Amino acid sequence: MDHYKVLGLHKTASKEEIKAAFKKLAFQFHPDKHSQSPKSVKDNATLQFKQVSEAYEVLMDDRKRADYNYRWRSGAGRQSAGGNSGNYYYSQYSYGHGRSGSGYEYKTRSNGGGFASKFEVVIRILTAKSSLLNLGFAAAILGVMIVVDTSGESLWKMQNSGKSFEEAMNTIEKTKSYKEDNTNERP
């Protein structure tokens, strides 16, 4: 299904144009408007409404729209879902109750493998908001660790001028062994 064709738009349509086309067609095909119509008209209007809603859902979300455009250009969007013709992807936007609670669920299925598809998956994972947040959090923790380590060394140098940490530890060890030797010699 061509989402642009469903909304009667060109592929370069802006979000405002998509929104206006959706409002017009959603009002025209809304199931409540056809509640008194014959069953065939009502079913057709419901199907049209679902398609219009699906097209709006995909084209208004920048990530889904880019994915849809990419897949459509590569020819995968024009192939039937039932055909298993080798190494292609297709996206399916189905009406139902997905996790997002919006009434739509986005599904992607891969038929085949290869380096490009694995690379695409890695890029999607790395560019997901949660991954970016985790990466930022890890960078912040690493930065704090470096600052603490550097400030610890600075504090040591301020308090113990001329001695390194290793020299201080050697002195402590010598002192411990000296005390042990002296306590063992006394009767």
BAFI-205320 format. One line per field, with one value per residue: residue number from 0; residue in three letters; x, y, z of N, C-alpha, C in turn. Coordinates in steps of 0.05 Angstrom, whole numbers, padded with zeros to 5 digits. Layout:
N
num (NUM ...)
residuo (ALA ...)
n.px (X ...)
n.py (Y ...)
n.pz (Z ...)
ca.px (X ...)
ca.py (Y ...)
ca.pz (Z ...)
c.px (X ...)
c.py (Y ...)
c.pz (Z ...)
END
This chain:
187
num (0 1 2 3 4 5 6 7 8 9 10 11 12 13 14 15 16 17 18 19 20 21 22 23 24 25 26 27 28 29 30 31 32 33 34 35 36 37 38 39 40 41 42 43 44 45 46 47 48 49 50 51 52 53 54 55 56 57 58 59 60 61 62 63 64 65 66 67 68 69 70 71 72 73 74 75 76 77 78 79 80 81 82 83 84 85 86 87 88 89 90 91 92 93 94 95 96 97 98 99 100 101 102 103 104 105 106 107 108 109 110 111 112 113 114 115 116 117 118 119 120 121 122 123 124 125 126 127 128 129 130 131 132 133 134 135 136 137 138 139 140 141 142 143 144 145 146 147 148 149 150 151 152 153 154 155 156 157 158 159 160 161 162 163 164 165 166 167 168 169 170 171 172 173 174 175 176 177 178 179 180 181 182 183 184 185 186)
residuo (MET ASP HIS TYR LYS VAL LEU GLY LEU HIS LYS THR ALA SER LYS GLU GLU ILE LYS ALA ALA PHE LYS LYS LEU ALA PHE GLN PHE HIS PRO ASP LYS HIS SER GLN SER PRO LYS SER VAL LYS ASP ASN ALA THR LEU GLN PHE LYS GLN VAL SER GLU ALA TYR GLU VAL LEU MET ASP ASP ARG LYS ARG ALA ASP TYR ASN TYR ARG TRP ARG SER GLY ALA GLY ARG GLN SER ALA GLY GLY ASN SER GLY ASN TYR TYR TYR SER GLN TYR SER TYR GLY HIS GLY ARG SER GLY SER GLY TYR GLU TYR LYS THR ARG SER ASN GLY GLY GLY PHE ALA SER LYS PHE GLU VAL VAL ILE ARG ILE LEU THR ALA LYS SER SER LEU LEU ASN LEU GLY PHE ALA ALA ALA ILE LEU GLY VAL MET ILE VAL VAL ASP THR SER GLY GLU SER LEU TRP LYS MET GLN ASN SER GLY LYS SER PHE GLU GLU ALA MET ASN THR ILE GLU LYS THR LYS SER TYR LYS GLU ASP ASN THR ASN GLU ARG PRO)
n.px (00017 00013 00028 00029 -00003 -00052 -00065 -00067 -00022 00042 00109 00142 00113 00096 00092 00048 00016 00006 -00022 -00068 -00090 -00101 -00139 -00181 -00193 -00201 -00246 -00282 -00283 -00295 -00317 -00362 -00391 -00412 -00447 -00501 -00502 -00506 -00479 -00435 -00417 -00405 -00364 -00326 -00315 -00294 -00247 -00220 -00214 -00179 -00134 -00121 -00111 -00067 -00030 -00024 -00002 00048 00072 00075 00111 00178 00220 00194 00174 00221 00242 00201 00203 00255 00251 00211 00235 00275 00246 00224 00178 00140 00133 00096 00073 00067 00100 00162 00215 00273 00326 00301 00269 00209 00161 00109 00053 00007 -00062 -00085 -00078 -00022 00040 00049 00001 -00027 -00059 -00037 00013 00080 00115 00172 00200 00251 00273 00322 00393 00457 00510 00494 00442 00451 00485 00450 00415 00449 00461 00409 00400 00441 00426 00379 00337 00342 00391 00425 00418 00438 00491 00508 00502 00541 00586 00586 00595 00646 00674 00669 00697 00749 00759 00756 00798 00841 00837 00846 00900 00921 00908 00939 00991 00991 00988 01031 01086 01138 01139 01120 01061 01074 01124 01108 01077 01116 01146 01109 01104 01157 01158 01118 01143 01188 01166 01143 01189 01214 01176 01177 01228 01230 01226)
n.py (-00024 00043 00095 00150 00154 00137 00180 00218 00249 00279 00251 00288 00316 00361 00361 00389 00388 00333 00326 00358 00330 00281 00296 00312 00264 00228 00248 00241 00184 00164 00115 00125 00162 00131 00096 00085 00067 00018 -00049 -00063 -00012 00010 -00025 -00017 00038 00035 00004 00040 00082 00059 00051 00103 00123 00091 00107 00161 00154 00131 00168 00215 00206 00216 00177 00129 00145 00155 00104 00077 00105 00091 00035 00032 00056 00018 -00023 -00061 -00049 -00052 -00104 -00164 -00187 -00240 -00266 -00298 -00278 -00282 -00241 -00192 -00137 -00122 -00076 -00075 -00044 -00050 -00049 -00048 -00064 -00043 -00040 00014 00038 00069 00046 00027 -00016 -00025 -00066 -00101 -00145 -00189 -00220 -00258 -00245 -00219 -00172 -00118 -00116 -00131 -00090 -00047 -00059 -00054 00001 00022 00006 00033 00086 00092 00124 00107 00080 00122 00153 00118 00114 00167 00171 00133 00158 00204 00181 00158 00206 00229 00192 00199 00252 00247 00212 00244 00288 00263 00249 00300 00320 00285 00300 00352 00345 00312 00329 00317 00261 00200 00160 00106 00107 00123 00079 00039 00059 00054 -00002 -00015 00007 -00023 -00074 -00063 -00051 -00101 -00133 -00110 -00119 -00173 -00184 -00168 -00195)
n.pz (00000 -00018 00020 00010 -00035 -00014 00019 -00020 -00035 -00052 -00050 -00026 00010 00063 00135 00151 00106 00104 00151 00141 00097 00122 00161 00129 00099 00141 00166 00124 00117 00168 00214 00247 00218 00179 00203 00195 00144 00089 00099 00064 00047 00096 00114 00074 00083 00134 00125 00091 00127 00164 00132 00119 00170 00183 00144 00159 00211 00199 00163 00193 00234 00238 00238 00223 00174 00144 00144 00116 00066 00050 00045 00006 -00038 -00047 -00067 -00036 -00009 -00048 -00059 -00050 00013 00020 -00017 -00022 -00040 -00036 -00013 00019 00052 00086 00109 00156 00176 00222 00241 00306 00375 00398 00436 00443 00453 00419 00383 00338 00310 00297 00254 00233 00187 00169 00112 00099 00102 00113 00107 00102 00124 00177 00193 00188 00230 00274 00271 00279 00332 00358 00349 00374 00422 00476 00475 00463 00508 00547 00530 00537 00593 00609 00590 00622 00673 00665 00657 00708 00738 00718 00733 00790 00798 00780 00814 00863 00858 00856 00907 00938 00924 00943 00998 01009 00994 00950 00956 00927 00918 00918 00944 00995 01010 01012 01054 01096 01097 01112 01163 01189 01188 01218 01268 01280 01283 01327 01368 01371 01390 01443 01508)
ca.px (00000 00028 00016 00026 -00026 -00075 -00071 -00068 00000 00068 00128 00155 00093 00104 00075 00023 00000 -00002 -00042 -00092 -00102 -00111 -00164 -00202 -00201 -00211 -00274 -00297 -00286 -00298 -00338 -00386 -00406 -00425 -00460 -00527 -00499 -00506 -00455 -00413 -00407 -00393 -00339 -00307 -00307 -00276 -00222 -00208 -00206 -00156 -00112 -00115 -00098 -00041 -00013 -00018 00016 00075 00084 00080 00134 00201 00235 00178 00173 00247 00243 00182 00214 00278 00242 00195 00254 00290 00228 00213 00151 00122 00130 00075 00083 00066 00122 00187 00233 00301 00336 00288 00254 00184 00150 00081 00041 -00019 -00081 -00090 -00070 00006 00050 00049 -00025 -00039 -00077 -00021 00037 00099 00130 00191 00209 00273 00276 00349 00412 00477 00524 00479 00420 00462 00495 00427 00405 00467 00456 00384 00403 00458 00413 00354 00340 00351 00419 00439 00418 00457 00518 00513 00505 00567 00607 00586 00607 00674 00685 00671 00719 00774 00761 00762 00826 00860 00836 00859 00929 00928 00907 00962 01015 00990 00993 01055 01104 01164 01136 01099 01044 01090 01144 01094 01069 01141 01153 01090 01112 01182 01150 01105 01162 01206 01150 01140 01215 01219 01158 01185 01253 01225 01216)
ca.py (00000 00068 00113 00176 00152 00136 00208 00236 00268 00273 00241 00311 00330 00370 00350 00404 00376 00306 00330 00368 00309 00261 00306 00312 00237 00215 00257 00229 00155 00156 00095 00137 00176 00111 00076 00078 00059 -00011 -00063 -00061 00015 00013 -00040 -00002 00062 00027 -00003 00065 00097 00045 00056 00132 00126 00079 00125 00184 00145 00126 00192 00237 00198 00219 00152 00110 00156 00150 00075 00071 00115 00075 00009 00035 00061 -00006 -00042 -00081 -00041 -00058 -00133 -00175 -00198 -00270 -00276 -00301 -00277 -00277 -00223 -00166 -00130 -00107 -00065 -00079 -00027 -00063 -00037 -00065 -00051 -00049 -00031 00043 00046 00087 00031 00017 -00030 -00025 -00091 -00104 -00173 -00192 -00246 -00259 -00233 -00205 -00151 -00093 -00117 -00131 -00063 -00031 -00065 -00042 00030 00028 00003 00054 00112 00092 00144 00094 00075 00147 00161 00100 00122 00193 00164 00120 00179 00221 00165 00157 00232 00233 00175 00212 00276 00238 00202 00266 00304 00247 00252 00328 00321 00271 00316 00375 00337 00296 00339 00302 00232 00188 00141 00081 00111 00124 00051 00026 00069 00042 -00030 -00016 00014 -00047 -00096 -00054 -00055 -00130 -00143 -00100 -00131 -00201 -00186 -00163 -00219)
ca.pz (00000 -00020 00040 -00002 -00053 00003 00028 -00043 -00032 -00065 -00031 -00013 00026 00089 00157 00151 00084 00113 00172 00129 00081 00140 00173 00108 00093 00165 00169 00102 00120 00196 00217 00259 00197 00162 00220 00184 00116 00085 00109 00046 00048 00123 00114 00056 00097 00157 00114 00082 00151 00175 00114 00122 00196 00182 00128 00176 00232 00188 00151 00212 00250 00221 00235 00207 00147 00131 00139 00095 00041 00043 00036 -00018 -00059 -00053 -00080 -00017 -00002 -00070 -00062 -00033 00038 00018 -00034 -00007 -00062 -00031 00008 00020 00077 00082 00134 00158 00196 00224 00259 00329 00400 00403 00461 00446 00462 00399 00365 00316 00318 00275 00253 00211 00185 00150 00098 00089 00121 00099 00122 00102 00142 00204 00197 00193 00257 00293 00269 00292 00361 00369 00347 00390 00444 00500 00472 00465 00536 00561 00522 00551 00621 00612 00586 00646 00694 00658 00662 00737 00747 00711 00750 00817 00798 00777 00839 00884 00855 00863 00936 00949 00919 00960 01026 01012 00974 00946 00958 00911 00933 00921 00965 01020 01016 01020 01081 01114 01100 01128 01190 01200 01192 01239 01293 01284 01291 01354 01387 01373 01404 01472 01521)
c.px (00018 00015 00011 00001 -00052 -00084 -00073 -00046 00024 00088 00143 00136 00103 00085 00048 00004 -00011 -00025 -00069 -00106 -00114 -00138 -00187 -00212 -00212 -00240 -00292 -00303 -00291 -00321 -00364 -00404 -00422 -00439 -00487 -00526 -00501 -00479 -00431 -00401 -00393 -00366 -00318 -00297 -00288 -00249 -00206 -00198 -00181 -00131 -00102 -00100 -00070 -00021 -00005 00002 00045 00087 00089 00103 00159 00217 00220 00176 00198 00250 00225 00192 00237 00269 00226 00214 00269 00272 00215 00185 00131 00118 00108 00087 00084 00089 00147 00209 00261 00306 00324 00275 00227 00174 00120 00071 00012 -00036 -00086 -00082 -00042 00014 00048 00022 -00039 -00058 -00062 00004 00054 00115 00148 00200 00231 00273 00303 00368 00432 00488 00507 00456 00429 00473 00472 00415 00422 00463 00430 00386 00419 00445 00387 00359 00351 00381 00436 00440 00438 00486 00526 00518 00533 00589 00609 00600 00638 00688 00689 00694 00746 00779 00769 00790 00846 00860 00849 00889 00938 00928 00931 00987 01015 00997 01020 01075 01130 01161 01115 01083 01059 01111 01131 01086 01093 01149 01135 01097 01137 01176 01137 01125 01181 01192 01148 01167 01221 01201 01165 01211 01250 01214 01191)
c.py (00025 00088 00141 00176 00151 00163 00227 00257 00259 00265 00264 00327 00337 00358 00364 00394 00348 00308 00339 00346 00287 00271 00304 00283 00222 00223 00243 00199 00146 00137 00106 00151 00156 00090 00068 00068 00028 -00023 -00060 -00033 00020 -00001 -00027 00023 00056 00019 00022 00081 00085 00051 00085 00136 00114 00096 00149 00177 00142 00152 00215 00231 00198 00193 00132 00119 00150 00120 00067 00080 00099 00048 00011 00040 00035 -00028 -00061 -00074 -00048 -00088 -00143 -00188 -00229 -00281 -00277 -00301 -00268 -00257 -00196 -00162 -00120 -00098 -00070 -00061 -00038 -00049 -00057 -00050 -00059 -00038 -00001 00053 00064 00072 00020 00004 -00031 -00051 -00091 -00133 -00174 -00219 -00246 -00246 -00217 -00182 -00126 -00093 -00117 -00104 -00045 -00035 -00052 -00012 00037 00026 00026 00082 00113 00111 00131 00088 00100 00157 00144 00108 00148 00188 00152 00140 00197 00206 00164 00184 00237 00216 00188 00237 00268 00228 00224 00283 00289 00250 00280 00331 00308 00288 00341 00368 00324 00305 00323 00272 00223 00169 00115 00084 00111 00095 00035 00034 00056 00012 -00033 -00011 -00010 -00069 -00089 -00059 -00084 -00141 -00134 -00113 -00160 -00204 -00182 -00188 -00215)
c.pz (00000 -00002 00028 -00020 -00037 00012 00004 -00043 -00048 -00043 -00016 00004 00053 00110 00158 00129 00091 00133 00160 00112 00099 00152 00154 00104 00118 00170 00148 00107 00149 00199 00229 00238 00180 00179 00210 00156 00114 00093 00090 00046 00074 00124 00097 00070 00120 00147 00105 00106 00163 00158 00117 00149 00196 00167 00145 00198 00222 00178 00170 00231 00232 00217 00218 00178 00131 00125 00116 00067 00031 00031 00010 -00042 -00067 -00065 -00061 -00010 -00023 -00074 -00043 -00009 00036 00002 -00018 -00028 -00054 -00008 00006 00046 00068 00109 00133 00181 00199 00245 00281 00354 00406 00430 00465 00455 00442 00381 00341 00325 00293 00276 00229 00211 00164 00138 00086 00109 00105 00116 00124 00122 00171 00211 00203 00221 00278 00294 00283 00322 00372 00367 00361 00414 00469 00498 00474 00494 00552 00555 00536 00580 00626 00609 00610 00669 00689 00664 00692 00748 00741 00728 00779 00818 00797 00803 00862 00882 00863 00894 00949 00947 00937 00989 01030 00991 00973 00948 00939 00928 00938 00943 00992 01029 01025 01048 01102 01119 01117 01158 01203 01206 01215 01266 01299 01294 01320 01375 01391 01390 01434 01485 01537)
END
